[in-house]
Amino acid sequence: MFWPDLASSHYANATIAEFERLNIRVVPKDSNPPNCPQVRPIETFWAQLKKNVYAKGFKAESIQELIVKIKHELRVMPKNYCQRLMRRVKTNVRKAADRGVLSIRN
């Protein structure tokens, strides 16, 4: 399942048609909460990847060096990291609905 942010390009007719052609389910726009990074596991994933890439003061001297570093960090990331993030989605959405978005700590 693809859970996009609310960028218009993610919900463009051509994009939706391509998702359907590839048999990729997409969270419908009307069911997709706006401005709630706390309930979006992808935001946690990107934050962790950025932390790993720039650990120990890493500074890329070129785009290629950054690409190599990102690929390395993706390879060493625990294989079940994304699955663990997704396991909490339903709980986090319910908690945000019941107690507010700020009740969620990633």
Z-matrix of the N, CA and C atoms (Angstrom, degrees):
N
C 1 1.445
C 2 1.514 1 108.66
N 3 1.323 2 116.41 1 137.75
C 4 1.461 3 122.97 2 176.47
C 5 1.517 4 108.29 3 -100.20
N 6 1.325 5 115.77 4 124.86
C 7 1.455 6 121.68 5 178.66
C 8 1.527 7 107.45 6 -115.43
N 9 1.333 8 117.36 7 88.49
C 10 1.456 9 120.17 8 -175.15
C 11 1.518 10 112.39 9 -79.18
N 12 1.341 11 113.81 10 163.98
C 13 1.455 12 116.33 11 166.17
C 14 1.531 13 105.71 12 -76.14
N 15 1.283 14 118.05 13 -173.24
C 16 1.458 15 119.95 14 -173.29
C 17 1.530 16 113.33 15 -91.54
N 18 1.315 17 117.32 16 22.74
C 19 1.462 18 120.33 17 177.42
C 20 1.530 19 109.06 18 -59.69
N 21 1.312 20 116.16 19 135.91
C 22 1.472 21 121.04 20 -178.61
C 23 1.520 22 111.90 21 -56.25
N 24 1.329 23 116.80 22 -36.24
C 25 1.469 24 120.26 23 -178.17
C 26 1.530 25 112.12 24 -62.16
N 27 1.328 26 117.63 25 -29.07
C 28 1.469 27 120.40 26 179.82
C 29 1.524 28 112.26 27 -71.42
N 30 1.319 29 116.64 28 -21.38
C 31 1.459 30 120.81 29 -178.12
C 32 1.529 31 112.54 30 -114.82
N 33 1.321 32 116.96 31 12.41
C 34 1.463 33 120.66 32 177.00
C 35 1.529 34 109.28 33 -64.36
N 36 1.311 35 116.91 34 148.94
C 37 1.468 36 121.20 35 -178.39
C 38 1.520 37 111.94 36 -54.12
N 39 1.334 38 117.16 37 -43.82
C 40 1.468 39 120.45 38 -179.21
C 41 1.527 40 110.99 39 -64.34
N 42 1.336 41 116.80 40 -38.33
C 43 1.462 42 121.02 41 179.57
C 44 1.521 43 110.59 42 -67.27
N 45 1.316 44 116.56 43 -46.95
C 46 1.469 45 120.47 44 178.73
C 47 1.527 46 110.49 45 -61.20
N 48 1.321 47 117.42 46 -40.81
C 49 1.469 48 120.97 47 178.40
C 50 1.526 49 110.21 48 -61.85
N 51 1.317 50 117.10 49 -39.82
C 52 1.476 51 120.30 50 179.29
C 53 1.522 52 110.91 51 -68.05
N 54 1.326 53 117.51 52 -41.01
C 55 1.462 54 120.28 53 175.32
C 56 1.525 55 110.32 54 -58.28
N 57 1.328 56 116.34 55 -44.63
C 58 1.467 57 120.29 56 179.64
C 59 1.526 58 111.02 57 -63.70
N 60 1.334 59 116.85 58 -41.71
C 61 1.464 60 121.10 59 179.18
C 62 1.531 61 110.96 60 -61.16
N 63 1.334 62 115.95 61 -37.73
C 64 1.460 63 121.34 62 -179.51
C 65 1.526 64 112.61 63 -87.25
N 66 1.332 65 115.88 64 1.44
C 67 1.464 66 121.76 65 -179.61
C 68 1.532 67 112.07 66 60.49
N 69 1.341 68 115.48 67 41.64
C 70 1.464 69 121.94 68 177.47
C 71 1.522 70 107.99 69 -103.02
N 72 1.315 71 115.87 70 120.51
C 73 1.461 72 120.04 71 176.41
C 74 1.519 73 109.00 72 -75.45
N 75 1.320 74 116.33 73 143.92
C 76 1.457 75 122.19 74 -178.00
C 77 1.528 76 108.63 75 -129.03
N 78 1.333 77 116.55 76 138.69
C 79 1.463 78 119.83 77 174.36
C 80 1.527 79 106.80 78 -64.17
N 81 1.336 80 117.58 79 122.56
C 82 1.467 81 119.99 80 -179.30
C 83 1.526 82 111.53 81 -60.89
N 84 1.317 83 115.73 82 146.89
C 85 1.459 84 121.19 83 -177.02
C 86 1.529 85 111.79 84 -57.53
N 87 1.331 86 117.40 85 -39.43
C 88 1.464 87 119.60 86 -178.46
C 89 1.527 88 113.00 87 -73.55
N 90 1.338 89 118.01 88 -10.31
C 91 1.463 90 122.04 89 176.69
C 92 1.525 91 111.90 90 -106.60
N 93 1.315 92 116.21 91 3.46
C 94 1.448 93 121.81 92 -174.94
C 95 1.527 94 109.36 93 -98.83
N 96 1.339 95 117.88 94 112.75
C 97 1.461 96 119.87 95 -175.39
C 98 1.525 97 112.09 96 -69.06
N 99 1.324 98 117.41 97 131.05
C 100 1.456 99 120.28 98 178.49
C 101 1.530 100 111.81 99 -79.06
N 102 1.302 101 115.29 100 146.33
C 103 1.463 102 121.62 101 171.72
C 104 1.522 103 114.39 102 50.71
N 105 1.311 104 117.24 103 43.59
C 106 1.458 105 121.50 104 177.66
C 107 1.529 106 109.77 105 -126.87
N 108 1.330 107 118.10 106 66.51
C 109 1.458 108 118.74 107 -178.65
C 110 1.528 109 112.75 108 -60.38
N 111 1.342 110 116.82 109 -23.03
C 112 1.460 111 119.90 110 -179.55
C 113 1.527 112 112.60 111 -63.77
N 114 1.327 113 117.82 112 -26.63
C 115 1.463 114 119.45 113 -179.04
C 116 1.524 115 112.16 114 -101.10
N 117 1.306 116 117.05 115 2.80
C 118 1.465 117 121.81 116 179.76
C 119 1.527 118 109.55 117 -102.85
N 120 1.307 119 117.91 118 106.42
C 121 1.463 120 119.96 119 -179.73
C 122 1.527 121 113.43 120 -58.02
N 123 1.319 122 118.30 121 -27.76
C 124 1.454 123 119.95 122 -178.62
C 125 1.522 124 110.79 123 -63.22
N 126 1.328 125 117.19 124 -31.51
C 127 1.464 126 120.08 125 178.67
C 128 1.529 127 110.54 126 -66.82
N 129 1.318 128 116.70 127 -39.81
C 130 1.463 129 121.41 128 176.53
C 131 1.525 130 109.88 129 -65.78
N 132 1.344 131 116.02 130 -42.38
C 133 1.467 132 120.84 131 178.53
C 134 1.529 133 110.56 132 -58.23
N 135 1.349 134 117.05 133 -50.18
C 136 1.466 135 119.89 134 -178.10
C 137 1.527 136 111.18 135 -63.43
N 138 1.323 137 117.33 136 -39.23
C 139 1.466 138 120.86 137 179.30
C 140 1.538 139 110.40 138 -62.91
N 141 1.326 140 117.00 139 -42.84
C 142 1.461 141 120.88 140 179.68
C 143 1.526 142 110.93 141 -67.25
N 144 1.337 143 116.52 142 -42.89
C 145 1.466 144 119.84 143 178.75
C 146 1.533 145 110.00 144 -60.99
N 147 1.319 146 117.32 145 -44.65
C 148 1.466 147 121.10 146 178.81
C 149 1.527 148 110.73 147 -60.66
N 150 1.329 149 116.27 148 -43.56
C 151 1.468 150 120.56 149 178.60
C 152 1.526 151 110.39 150 -59.88
N 153 1.331 152 116.35 151 -44.32
C 154 1.464 153 120.67 152 -179.33
C 155 1.529 154 111.26 153 -66.06
N 156 1.324 155 116.62 154 -43.46
C 157 1.469 156 120.72 155 -177.70
C 158 1.521 157 110.60 156 -62.80
N 159 1.312 158 117.37 157 -43.70
C 160 1.456 159 120.62 158 -173.74
C 161 1.532 160 113.67 159 -95.93
N 162 1.333 161 117.13 160 12.23
C 163 1.461 162 121.15 161 177.11
C 164 1.529 163 109.48 162 -61.13
N 165 1.288 164 115.43 163 151.20
C 166 1.472 165 122.63 164 177.67
C 167 1.518 166 112.54 165 58.70
N 168 1.340 167 116.47 166 29.68
C 169 1.452 168 120.56 167 174.33
C 170 1.515 169 115.91 168 71.54
N 171 1.323 170 117.85 169 23.35
C 172 1.471 171 120.65 170 179.93
C 173 1.526 172 110.57 171 -56.88
N 174 1.332 173 115.60 172 135.18
C 175 1.464 174 122.32 173 173.87
C 176 1.518 175 107.41 174 -135.89
N 177 1.314 176 115.94 175 119.94
C 178 1.462 177 120.35 176 -179.92
C 179 1.524 178 110.17 177 -74.50
N 180 1.308 179 115.31 178 136.82
C 181 1.462 180 121.25 179 176.59
C 182 1.521 181 111.46 180 -90.35
N 183 1.350 182 115.73 181 -13.89
C 184 1.461 183 119.97 182 -179.89
C 185 1.525 184 109.29 183 -155.27
N 186 1.317 185 115.25 184 165.17
C 187 1.472 186 120.12 185 176.24
C 188 1.529 187 109.63 186 -60.64
N 189 1.325 188 116.81 187 -42.35
C 190 1.467 189 120.71 188 -178.99
C 191 1.525 190 111.00 189 -61.09
N 192 1.325 191 117.42 190 -41.13
C 193 1.461 192 120.99 191 178.77
C 194 1.534 193 110.46 192 -63.49
N 195 1.326 194 116.75 193 -39.80
C 196 1.463 195 120.71 194 177.76
C 197 1.519 196 110.50 195 -65.61
N 198 1.320 197 117.34 196 -42.52
C 199 1.471 198 121.11 197 178.75
C 200 1.522 199 110.41 198 -60.37
N 201 1.317 200 116.97 199 -44.66
C 202 1.474 201 121.23 200 179.43
C 203 1.526 202 110.16 201 -61.04
N 204 1.327 203 116.51 202 -43.89
C 205 1.470 204 120.76 203 -179.42
C 206 1.527 205 111.20 204 -64.91
N 207 1.324 206 117.38 205 -43.08
C 208 1.470 207 120.83 206 179.00
C 209 1.524 208 109.94 207 -62.82
N 210 1.322 209 117.50 208 -45.68
C 211 1.465 210 120.76 209 178.96
C 212 1.521 211 111.34 210 -60.76
N 213 1.322 212 116.58 211 -39.67
C 214 1.472 213 119.91 212 177.52
C 215 1.525 214 110.88 213 -62.29
N 216 1.333 215 116.19 214 -47.34
C 217 1.467 216 119.62 215 -178.72
C 218 1.524 217 111.68 216 -64.24
N 219 1.313 218 117.42 217 -34.49
C 220 1.472 219 120.19 218 175.88
C 221 1.521 220 111.01 219 -66.52
N 222 1.327 221 116.99 220 -37.18
C 223 1.476 222 120.17 221 179.34
C 224 1.518 223 112.27 222 -67.67
N 225 1.331 224 117.69 223 -36.02
C 226 1.469 225 119.83 224 -176.72
C 227 1.530 226 113.08 225 -90.18
N 228 1.316 227 116.85 226 -7.27
C 229 1.469 228 120.50 227 177.40
C 230 1.539 229 108.07 228 -65.86
N 231 1.322 230 117.96 229 138.37
C 232 1.470 231 119.41 230 178.99
C 233 1.535 232 111.46 231 -51.74
N 234 1.320 233 115.65 232 135.64
C 235 1.468 234 121.27 233 -175.35
C 236 1.525 235 112.48 234 -59.49
N 237 1.308 236 118.25 235 -29.65
C 238 1.462 237 120.16 236 -176.57
C 239 1.532 238 112.49 237 -98.37
N 240 1.325 239 117.89 238 11.98
C 241 1.469 240 120.79 239 -176.97
C 242 1.531 241 111.90 240 -58.20
N 243 1.316 242 117.44 241 -48.43
C 244 1.473 243 120.49 242 -179.03
C 245 1.522 244 111.38 243 -65.28
N 246 1.320 245 116.93 244 -39.81
C 247 1.466 246 119.64 245 177.96
C 248 1.525 247 110.64 246 -62.06
N 249 1.334 248 116.97 247 -40.13
C 250 1.466 249 120.01 248 178.56
C 251 1.525 250 110.87 249 -64.16
N 252 1.325 251 117.39 250 -39.43
C 253 1.467 252 120.11 251 177.56
C 254 1.524 253 111.00 252 -63.30
N 255 1.312 254 116.64 253 -42.79
C 256 1.465 255 121.06 254 -177.08
C 257 1.524 256 112.13 255 -69.01
N 258 1.305 257 118.00 256 -28.30
C 259 1.467 258 120.65 257 179.80
C 260 1.517 259 112.44 258 -58.82
N 261 1.333 260 117.37 259 -29.45
C 262 1.465 261 121.13 260 -176.18
C 263 1.527 262 113.60 261 -89.96
N 264 1.315 263 118.08 262 -2.86
C 265 1.468 264 120.30 263 -173.78
C 266 1.517 265 111.82 264 -58.55
N 267 1.309 266 117.31 265 -53.26
C 268 1.463 267 120.20 266 -176.47
C 269 1.536 268 110.67 267 -59.84
N 270 1.315 269 116.29 268 -43.30
C 271 1.468 270 120.76 269 178.88
C 272 1.526 271 110.73 270 -63.29
N 273 1.327 272 116.62 271 -44.05
C 274 1.466 273 120.27 272 -178.71
C 275 1.518 274 112.15 273 -67.03
N 276 1.312 275 117.23 274 -39.49
C 277 1.464 276 120.17 275 178.04
C 278 1.535 277 109.86 276 -63.73
N 279 1.317 278 116.30 277 -44.63
C 280 1.468 279 120.38 278 179.26
C 281 1.523 280 110.20 279 -63.36
N 282 1.339 281 117.12 280 -44.30
C 283 1.461 282 120.87 281 -179.90
C 284 1.526 283 110.60 282 -62.90
N 285 1.321 284 117.64 283 -42.50
C 286 1.466 285 121.39 284 178.63
C 287 1.521 286 110.83 285 -62.78
N 288 1.341 287 116.16 286 -39.94
C 289 1.465 288 120.18 287 179.93
C 290 1.529 289 111.01 288 -68.03
N 291 1.328 290 116.66 289 -39.19
C 292 1.456 291 121.04 290 -176.50
C 293 1.537 292 113.84 291 -80.98
N 294 1.327 293 116.39 292 -41.79
C 295 1.468 294 120.79 293 -170.82
C 296 1.528 295 114.48 294 -118.67
N 297 1.335 296 116.57 295 -3.41
C 298 1.459 297 119.78 296 -178.48
C 299 1.514 298 112.13 297 99.23
N 300 1.298 299 115.92 298 154.02
C 301 1.451 300 122.14 299 -175.38
C 302 1.524 301 112.20 300 -61.83
N 303 1.312 302 117.19 301 -33.53
C 304 1.463 303 119.65 302 -178.03
C 305 1.532 304 113.65 303 -70.38
N 306 1.323 305 116.94 304 -8.30
C 307 1.461 306 119.90 305 177.55
C 308 1.529 307 111.85 306 -76.84
N 309 1.318 308 116.55 307 -10.29
C 310 1.475 309 120.80 308 -177.19
C 311 1.519 310 108.90 309 -96.35
N 312 1.317 311 115.12 310 129.62
C 313 1.465 312 121.17 311 176.35
C 314 1.516 313 107.39 312 -118.39
N 315 1.336 314 116.00 313 122.09
C 316 1.472 315 120.01 314 177.57
C 317 1.501 316 110.38 315 -93.45
